[in-house]
């Protein structure tokens, strides 16, 4: 009977190293989230005023532009809702249109929001 001498420990180490290297995530995030999630949380918990949230989200837009990253889905729509609450229809429409341009799949929802906020309360 013939025994083959294979360096199992070395082969296993190499396989583990290749596996871990393949799993490493070195890519940039798809979207710039910035303070969006805390602002959204603040909106639903009434933690911050709409004006404070607008300021933070507008600053996030500038940071995303500076980094060359896209805003996540819903960012512009949420900003439009905040402007609608402050009765700034022109700004509301600007951000609703931006949301539809970036994410055409959101058109039905954004159109619903537009109708909702344009109706007399």
N, C-alpha and C positions, 0 to 999 in steps of 0.2 A: 504494500500500500504506500502510496506516495502522498506526502504532506506538502501542501503549498504554503509557503511562508508569506503571509500578507500582513502588512502593518495595520491591523484593525484600529488601534487607537488613533493613528495618524489619519486614516481614512474617515473615521467618525468625526474627528475634530474638523477636518476639511469640510465635510458635509454640513456640520452644524454652522460653521462660519459662513458658508454659502447661503444657507437657509436664512440666517439672521441678516445677512447683507441684503438679500432679496426682500425682506420684510421692512427694511428701514424706509421711513417716509421722509424724503428730503424735499418734497415738492411744496410750493407755496399754497396756502388756502385758496380755494376758488373765489371766495368773497371776502370783502373787508367788513367784519362785524363790528369792530370798534365798541362803542357803548350802546349799540342797538338793543341788545337783550335787556340790560338794566333799565333802559328808557321804556321799553315795552312793558316790563314788570311794573315800573313806576306808574305807567298809564293805567294799568288795571288795578293797582292797589291804591291809587290816588296819592302816591308818595310825592310826586312832583307836579308842579303846575304845567299846563300846556306850553307856556312860554319858556320854561326851563327845559322842557323836553325838546322843543323846537330848536333852541340854541345848541343843545348837545348834539342833536341829529344833523343840524346844518354844519357844525364843526366836523362831524364824522364824514360828511360828504367831501369836505375839503381834504381831510386826511386820506380818504380813499383815492381821490384824484392825485394827490401828491405821491402816493405809493403805486399808482397805476393799476389799482384793483377795482373790481366791480362791487357794487352794493348788492346785498342779498335780496332775494324776492321779498316783497312786502315793505321794504324800507321806505320807498317813495310813497307808497299808499298810506303807510302809517303817518308819515309827515303830512300828507294831504289831509288826513282825518284831523290831525292836530290843528292845522290851519282852518279847517271847517269849523271846529269848535270855537275858534277865536273869530269867526265870521270874516275870514279873509278868502272869499270865493276865488279870487284871481290866483292866489298862491295854491289853493286847494287844487284847482284845475291843472295848474302847471305840474304839480307832483303826481297827480293821477295820470296825466298824459305821459309823464316820464316812466311811470310804472308800466303802463301798457306798451310803451315803446321797447323797454328792456325785456319785458316778459309778456309777450302777446297772449299766453295762456291765461293771464289774469284779467283779460279784457271784460269778460262777463261780470266778474266780481267788482272790478273798478267801475264799470257802467252802473251796477247796482248802487255802489257807494255814491256815485255822482247824482243819481236820481234821489237817493235818500237825503243827501245834504242840500240839494237844490229845492226840495219841497219846503213850503212854509211850515215852521214848527208850531 
